[in-house]
Amino acid sequence: MKDTVSKILAPHKKKKIVISVSGGIDSLVLLDILMELNYSLVVVNFNHQQRKESVTEANYIKDLCKNNNISFEYFILNIDENENFQSVASDLRRKHLIDVAKKYHTDVIVTAHHLNDLAETIILKLSRGSNLLGYAGMQQSYYKYYMYFIKPLLYVAKDEIINYAKKHNIKYFFDQSNLSEDYTRNKIRHNVIPYLIKDNSAFLTKVIEYNKNLSDAFNFIRNETIKFLNGSLSFNIDEFLKLDEALKVDVIAYMLEEHNLNISTEKIMMITDFLASSGPNATLDLGDNLEFIKVYDSAHIALKSKILPFKQQLYFDKENILPNGKVIILNNKIEENISNPLYLCYNNKVQPLYARTRKDGDKLYFPYGHKKLKDFYIDKKVPLNERDNDILIVDNDDNILAVLGKYTNNHPDLTDKLILIYRRK
């Protein structure tokens, strides 16, 4: 087992290794092996505040590190009882591990997941749905967030870890919650996995083969995904719809991953159907304040736009601060370096002027007649979220004098002119 760990971590031999140590047998065995291999280590321990024994375990690990001149970092995780505990805890652990790695100027993070963990995860993913990588269970090593995440024991069975601990007299703590069958993973651990091993003694070997085959297939498809997206997180819908189904699935999965969203088969299929069948300007709620946005021939994920309708009077010769944080200045009596000024036509008798957001029934004037603002947007293929954020300048009769950046009214009755400056505060 020591040779396995050494081989996997060989490319990082000269680096400091950040290792997550819980106090259980798996992580303390891995810590012992890394100490034997003379790696420079930083041990990170997390207290999830679920067991009173956690403090005792943390103190033991802290003393062990002190006695072996190993850096030690300790984190107490505060998780709201209404949140998904496992998901939030995983996100917090990853965040803290990355922060610790940055603190110690390294890019290697090691955890003690083993072969039985891998088998459990595969069965969980098969029951709940995922993408190709999810069905593979875990990766032995991957690079993300500018960090190498490595699981040196991923192809090592639990029994081998237990035997190593006995042989080397490694002290460890047992988490009683692992016996509870209130959690699906524990049911799989105590019932499904033992049955499958009893039915086929080579079951765990087959798990390794399965993991490697799916990982290889995933890596090939993921490379094609990256080529298709070409450094962007948006894509042309027509080109997307021509892709092989496996590649479509991974493109969507990749975009969800990049926005830290959970992946499921149902969600991926829902997005694919949305792209194929929805109108030219449409959105799909993804949760977590994000939405999949379809804008004519392109698609991307973005924060939900917060529409804040307003109408605000504009005063001459002063800064008019709008709700969006930007400033409008009317007239040219304020000294500024003006590039590409907007010359606004208006009727001095129809004052005051206002800035506002769009509303139903808005019309624009053109020499050939009037056109609905909605039709103007459609002709110009203006995205829906952009329309909601546009600033309109209107007079006291609510005639539209300008849609900033897109339109100005040149009706012959508008005989007065001013300079309008629109900028950040």
C-alpha positions as CSV (number, residue, x, y, z in Angstrom):
1,M,0.0,0.0,0.0
2,K,2.9,2.3,0.7
3,D,4.2,1.7,-2.8
4,T,0.8,2.6,-4.2
5,V,0.7,5.9,-2.4
6,S,4.3,6.7,-3.3
7,K,3.7,6.1,-7.0
8,I,0.6,8.2,-7.2
9,L,2.2,11.1,-5.3
10,A,5.6,10.8,-7.0
11,P,5.0,13.9,-9.3
12,H,4.4,16.0,-6.1
13,K,7.3,14.6,-4.0
14,K,8.9,18.0,-3.5
15,K,5.6,19.8,-2.6
16,K,3.9,20.3,0.7
17,I,0.9,18.0,0.9
18,V,-2.4,19.2,2.5
19,I,-4.2,16.2,3.9
20,S,-7.7,16.0,5.4
21,V,-7.7,13.9,8.6
22,S,-10.9,13.0,10.4
23,G,-9.6,10.7,13.1
24,G,-11.0,7.6,11.4
25,I,-8.9,4.6,10.4
26,D,-8.7,5.6,6.7
27,S,-7.2,9.1,7.1
28,L,-4.9,8.1,10.0
29,V,-3.5,5.2,8.0
30,L,-2.9,7.5,5.0
31,L,-1.3,10.1,7.4
32,D,1.0,7.4,8.8
33,I,2.1,6.3,5.3
34,L,2.8,9.9,4.2
35,M,4.8,10.4,7.4
36,E,6.8,7.2,6.6
37,L,7.4,8.6,3.1
38,N,8.8,11.8,4.6
39,Y,6.4,14.2,2.8
40,S,6.1,17.7,4.1
41,L,2.5,17.8,5.4
42,V,-0.3,20.1,6.6
43,V,-3.0,18.3,8.4
44,V,-6.6,19.7,8.3
45,N,-9.3,18.5,10.7
46,F,-12.9,19.5,10.6
47,N,-15.4,19.5,13.5
48,H,-18.9,19.2,12.0
49,Q,-20.4,19.7,15.5
50,Q,-22.4,16.4,15.2
51,R,-20.6,14.4,17.8
52,K,-19.1,15.3,21.2
53,E,-16.2,13.0,20.5
54,S,-15.0,15.3,17.7
55,V,-13.1,17.6,20.1
56,T,-11.3,14.6,21.7
57,E,-10.3,13.4,18.2
58,A,-9.2,16.9,17.1
59,N,-7.0,17.2,20.2
60,Y,-5.4,13.8,19.5
61,I,-4.6,14.7,15.9
62,K,-3.3,18.1,17.0
63,D,-0.9,16.5,19.5
64,L,0.2,13.9,16.9
65,C,1.1,16.7,14.5
66,K,2.9,18.6,17.2
67,N,5.0,15.6,18.2
68,N,5.9,15.1,14.5
69,N,6.5,18.8,13.6
70,I,3.5,18.8,11.2
71,S,1.5,21.9,10.6
72,F,-2.1,21.6,11.9
73,E,-5.3,23.5,10.9
74,Y,-8.6,23.1,12.6
75,F,-12.0,24.3,11.4
76,I,-15.4,24.2,13.2
77,L,-18.2,24.0,10.5
78,N,-21.4,25.8,11.2
79,I,-24.2,24.4,9.1
80,D,-27.8,25.4,9.2
81,E,-30.1,22.5,10.2
82,N,-32.4,23.4,7.3
83,E,-29.7,23.0,4.7
84,N,-28.5,19.8,2.9
85,F,-25.9,18.8,5.5
86,Q,-23.8,16.5,3.4
87,S,-23.7,18.8,0.4
88,V,-22.9,22.0,2.4
89,A,-20.3,20.2,4.6
90,S,-18.6,18.9,1.4
91,D,-18.5,22.4,-0.1
92,L,-17.2,23.9,3.1
93,R,-14.4,21.3,3.5
94,R,-13.3,21.9,-0.1
95,K,-13.2,25.6,0.4
96,H,-11.2,25.4,3.6
97,L,-8.8,22.9,2.1
98,I,-8.2,25.2,-0.9
99,D,-7.6,28.1,1.5
100,V,-5.1,26.1,3.5
101,A,-3.3,25.1,0.4
102,K,-3.0,28.7,-0.7
103,K,-1.8,29.7,2.8
104,Y,1.0,27.2,2.6
105,H,1.8,27.9,-1.1
106,T,1.0,24.5,-2.4
107,D,-1.5,23.0,-4.9
108,V,-1.8,19.4,-3.6
109,I,-4.8,18.3,-1.5
110,V,-5.1,14.7,-0.5
111,T,-8.1,12.7,1.0
112,A,-8.4,9.2,2.2
113,H,-11.3,7.9,0.1
114,H,-10.8,4.1,-0.6
115,L,-12.2,1.4,-2.8
116,N,-15.3,0.6,-0.7
117,D,-16.1,4.4,-0.7
118,L,-15.9,4.2,-4.5
119,A,-18.2,1.3,-4.8
120,E,-20.8,3.0,-2.5
121,T,-20.6,6.2,-4.5
122,I,-21.1,4.4,-7.8
123,I,-24.3,2.6,-6.5
124,L,-25.6,5.9,-5.1
125,K,-25.0,7.7,-8.4
126,L,-26.7,4.8,-10.3
127,S,-29.8,5.1,-8.1
128,R,-30.0,8.9,-8.3
129,G,-28.7,9.7,-11.8
130,S,-25.7,11.6,-12.9
131,N,-23.4,12.2,-15.9
132,L,-20.7,9.9,-17.2
133,L,-18.1,11.1,-14.6
134,G,-20.7,10.9,-11.8
135,Y,-21.5,7.3,-12.7
136,A,-17.7,6.6,-12.5
137,G,-17.9,7.4,-8.8
138,M,-14.7,9.4,-8.1
139,Q,-11.5,10.3,-9.8
140,Q,-8.2,9.1,-8.3
141,S,-6.7,12.5,-9.3
142,Y,-8.0,15.6,-11.0
143,Y,-7.1,19.3,-11.4
144,K,-9.6,22.0,-10.5
145,Y,-9.6,25.4,-8.9
146,Y,-5.8,25.5,-9.7
147,M,-5.4,22.5,-7.3
148,Y,-4.6,18.8,-7.6
149,F,-7.1,16.7,-5.7
150,I,-5.7,13.2,-5.1
151,K,-7.1,10.1,-3.5
152,P,-4.1,7.8,-3.2
153,L,-6.1,5.0,-1.6
154,L,-9.0,5.0,-4.1
155,Y,-8.2,1.5,-5.4
156,V,-7.3,0.1,-2.0
157,A,-10.0,-2.0,-0.2
158,K,-11.1,-1.3,3.3
159,D,-9.9,-4.7,4.6
160,E,-6.4,-3.8,3.4
161,I,-6.5,-0.5,5.3
162,I,-7.7,-2.3,8.5
163,N,-4.9,-4.9,8.2
164,Y,-2.3,-2.1,7.8
165,A,-3.6,-0.3,10.9
166,K,-3.3,-3.5,12.9
167,K,0.1,-4.3,11.6
168,H,1.5,-0.9,12.4
169,N,-0.5,-0.3,15.6
170,I,-2.1,2.8,14.4
171,K,-4.5,4.4,16.8
172,Y,-7.8,5.6,15.3
173,F,-11.3,6.5,16.4
174,F,-14.6,4.9,15.4
175,D,-17.6,7.1,14.4
176,Q,-20.7,5.4,15.9
177,S,-22.9,7.3,13.3
178,N,-21.4,5.1,10.6
179,L,-23.5,2.2,12.1
180,S,-26.8,4.1,11.7
181,E,-28.9,3.1,8.8
182,D,-30.7,6.4,8.7
183,Y,-28.4,7.3,5.9
184,T,-28.6,5.7,2.5
185,R,-24.9,5.4,2.2
186,N,-24.7,3.4,5.4
187,K,-27.4,1.0,4.1
188,I,-25.3,0.4,1.0
189,R,-22.2,0.0,3.1
190,H,-23.6,-2.5,5.5
191,N,-26.0,-4.4,3.3
192,V,-25.4,-4.0,-0.5
193,I,-21.6,-4.0,-0.7
194,P,-21.2,-7.1,1.6
195,Y,-23.8,-9.0,-0.4
196,L,-22.1,-8.2,-3.7
197,I,-18.7,-9.2,-2.4
198,K,-20.2,-12.4,-1.1
199,D,-21.8,-13.1,-4.4
200,N,-18.6,-12.3,-6.3
201,S,-15.3,-12.1,-4.5
202,A,-13.9,-10.1,-7.4
203,F,-16.6,-7.4,-7.1
204,L,-14.2,-4.7,-5.9
205,T,-11.8,-5.5,-8.7
206,K,-14.7,-5.1,-11.2
207,V,-15.4,-1.7,-9.5
208,I,-11.9,-0.6,-10.4
209,E,-12.3,-1.7,-14.0
210,Y,-15.7,0.0,-14.2
211,N,-14.3,3.2,-12.8
212,K,-11.3,3.3,-15.1
213,N,-13.4,2.5,-18.2
214,L,-15.9,5.2,-17.5
215,S,-13.2,7.7,-16.5
216,D,-11.3,7.1,-19.8
217,A,-14.6,7.5,-21.8
218,F,-15.4,10.7,-19.8
219,N,-11.9,12.2,-20.3
220,F,-12.3,11.7,-24.1
221,I,-15.7,13.3,-24.2
222,R,-14.7,16.1,-21.8
223,N,-11.8,17.0,-24.1
224,E,-14.4,17.3,-27.0
225,T,-16.6,19.4,-24.8
226,I,-13.7,21.8,-24.1
227,K,-13.0,22.0,-27.8
228,F,-16.6,22.8,-28.5
229,L,-16.9,25.5,-25.9
230,N,-13.5,27.0,-27.0
231,G,-12.9,28.8,-23.7
232,S,-16.4,30.1,-23.4
233,L,-19.3,29.3,-21.1
234,S,-21.9,30.1,-23.9
235,F,-22.5,28.3,-27.1
236,N,-24.4,28.4,-30.4
237,I,-27.6,26.5,-30.1
238,D,-27.8,25.2,-33.7
239,E,-24.2,23.9,-33.4
240,F,-25.1,22.3,-30.0
241,L,-28.1,20.5,-31.4
242,K,-26.0,18.9,-34.1
243,L,-23.7,17.2,-31.5
244,D,-23.7,13.6,-30.6
245,E,-26.1,12.9,-27.6
246,A,-23.2,12.0,-25.3
247,L,-21.4,15.2,-26.1
248,K,-24.6,17.3,-25.6
249,V,-25.0,15.7,-22.1
250,D,-21.4,16.6,-21.2
251,V,-21.6,20.2,-22.5
252,I,-24.6,20.8,-20.2
253,A,-22.9,18.9,-17.3
254,Y,-19.7,21.0,-17.7
255,M,-21.6,24.2,-17.6
256,L,-23.5,23.1,-14.5
257,E,-20.2,22.1,-12.8
258,E,-18.6,25.5,-13.6
259,H,-21.5,27.2,-11.8
260,N,-21.4,24.7,-8.9
261,L,-24.8,23.3,-9.6
262,N,-25.9,19.8,-8.8
263,I,-26.0,17.4,-11.8
264,S,-28.8,14.9,-12.5
265,T,-30.0,13.1,-15.6
266,E,-33.4,14.8,-15.2
267,K,-31.9,18.3,-15.1
268,I,-29.6,17.7,-18.1
269,M,-32.5,16.3,-20.2
270,M,-34.8,19.2,-19.1
271,I,-32.1,21.7,-20.3
272,T,-31.6,19.9,-23.6
273,D,-35.4,19.9,-24.3
274,F,-35.6,23.5,-23.3
275,L,-32.9,24.4,-25.8
276,A,-34.5,22.4,-28.6
277,S,-38.1,23.6,-28.1
278,S,-38.4,27.0,-26.4
279,G,-38.8,30.3,-28.1
280,P,-35.9,32.7,-29.1
281,N,-35.9,34.6,-25.8
282,A,-36.5,32.2,-22.9
283,T,-35.1,31.3,-19.5
284,L,-35.1,28.1,-17.4
285,D,-34.9,28.3,-13.6
286,L,-31.9,26.2,-12.3
287,G,-32.3,27.2,-8.6
288,D,-29.5,28.9,-6.5
289,N,-30.6,32.2,-8.2
290,L,-29.3,31.0,-11.6
291,E,-31.1,30.4,-14.8
292,F,-30.3,28.9,-18.2
293,I,-30.8,31.7,-20.7
294,K,-31.6,31.3,-24.4
295,V,-31.1,34.4,-26.5
296,Y,-31.9,33.7,-30.1
297,D,-29.1,31.5,-31.4
298,S,-27.0,31.4,-28.2
299,A,-27.3,30.0,-24.7
300,H,-25.5,30.5,-21.3
301,I,-26.1,30.3,-17.5
302,A,-26.4,33.6,-15.6
303,L,-27.7,35.1,-12.4
304,K,-31.5,35.7,-12.4
305,S,-32.0,39.3,-13.5
306,K,-33.6,41.4,-10.8
307,I,-36.1,43.7,-12.5
308,L,-36.5,46.9,-10.6
309,P,-38.9,49.1,-12.4
310,F,-38.6,52.8,-11.7
311,K,-39.4,56.3,-13.0
312,Q,-37.2,59.1,-11.7
313,Q,-37.3,62.9,-12.5
314,L,-34.1,64.3,-14.0
315,Y,-32.8,67.7,-13.0
316,F,-30.6,69.9,-15.2
317,D,-27.0,70.7,-14.4
318,K,-26.6,68.1,-11.7
319,E,-25.8,64.4,-11.2
320,N,-29.0,62.4,-11.2
321,I,-28.1,59.1,-9.5
322,L,-30.3,56.2,-10.8
323,P,-31.3,53.1,-8.9
324,N,-28.8,51.0,-10.9
325,G,-26.0,53.1,-9.5
326,K,-25.2,55.0,-12.7
327,V,-25.5,58.8,-13.3
328,I,-27.3,60.9,-15.8
329,I,-26.3,64.5,-16.4
330,L,-28.4,66.8,-18.6
331,N,-27.1,69.9,-20.4
332,N,-23.4,70.7,-21.0
333,K,-22.8,73.2,-18.2
334,I,-20.9,70.7,-16.0
335,E,-17.3,70.5,-17.2
336,E,-16.4,67.0,-18.2
337,N,-14.4,65.3,-20.9
338,I,-17.2,64.1,-23.1
339,S,-16.5,61.3,-25.6
340,N,-19.3,60.4,-28.0
341,P,-21.9,62.7,-26.3
342,L,-25.6,62.0,-26.8
343,Y,-27.4,64.9,-28.3
344,L,-31.0,64.6,-27.0
345,C,-33.9,66.3,-28.8
346,Y,-36.8,67.4,-26.6
347,N,-39.5,70.0,-26.3
348,N,-38.8,72.6,-23.7
349,K,-42.5,73.0,-23.0
350,V,-43.0,69.4,-22.1
351,Q,-40.9,69.2,-18.9
352,P,-39.7,67.7,-16.6
353,L,-37.8,64.9,-18.2
354,Y,-37.7,61.4,-16.6
355,A,-35.5,58.3,-16.7
356,R,-37.4,55.0,-16.4
357,T,-37.5,51.3,-17.3
358,R,-39.7,50.0,-20.1
359,K,-43.3,49.1,-19.8
360,D,-46.0,47.5,-21.9
361,G,-47.3,49.7,-24.8
362,D,-44.1,51.7,-25.2
363,K,-43.7,53.1,-28.7
364,L,-40.8,54.7,-30.7
365,Y,-41.1,57.4,-33.3
366,F,-39.5,56.9,-36.8
367,P,-39.9,59.0,-39.9
368,Y,-42.2,56.4,-41.4
369,G,-44.4,56.2,-38.3
370,H,-44.4,54.5,-34.9
371,K,-43.2,51.1,-33.8
372,K,-43.7,49.2,-30.6
373,L,-40.6,49.1,-28.5
374,K,-41.2,45.3,-28.1
375,D,-41.0,44.9,-31.9
376,F,-37.9,47.1,-32.1
377,Y,-36.2,44.8,-29.6
378,I,-37.3,41.7,-31.6
379,D,-35.9,43.2,-34.9
380,K,-32.6,44.0,-33.2
381,K,-32.5,40.6,-31.4
382,V,-32.0,42.3,-28.0
383,P,-31.8,39.7,-25.1
384,L,-34.7,39.8,-22.7
385,N,-32.6,40.5,-19.7
386,E,-30.9,43.4,-21.5
387,R,-34.3,44.9,-22.3
388,D,-35.4,44.9,-18.7
389,N,-32.2,46.8,-17.7
390,D,-32.5,49.5,-20.5
391,I,-32.9,53.1,-19.4
392,L,-35.5,55.2,-21.3
393,I,-35.6,59.0,-21.3
394,V,-39.1,60.3,-21.5
395,D,-40.8,63.8,-21.3
396,N,-43.7,64.8,-19.1
397,D,-46.2,63.4,-21.7
398,D,-44.3,60.0,-21.5
399,N,-43.0,60.3,-25.1
400,I,-39.8,58.3,-25.4
401,L,-36.9,60.6,-26.3
402,A,-34.2,57.9,-26.1
403,V,-33.5,54.3,-25.2
404,L,-29.9,54.8,-24.1
405,G,-27.4,53.1,-26.3
406,K,-30.1,52.0,-28.8
407,Y,-32.4,54.8,-30.0
408,T,-32.9,58.5,-30.1
409,N,-36.1,60.3,-31.1
410,N,-35.7,62.9,-33.9
411,H,-39.3,64.0,-34.3
412,P,-39.5,67.5,-36.0
413,D,-41.6,68.8,-33.0
414,L,-38.6,68.2,-30.7
415,T,-36.9,71.5,-31.4
416,D,-34.7,71.9,-28.3
417,K,-31.4,70.0,-27.8
418,L,-29.2,69.1,-24.9
419,I,-26.2,66.9,-24.1
420,L,-26.9,63.8,-22.1
421,I,-24.1,62.1,-20.2
422,Y,-24.7,58.6,-18.9
423,R,-21.8,57.1,-16.9
424,R,-20.9,55.2,-13.7
425,K,-21.0,57.1,-10.4
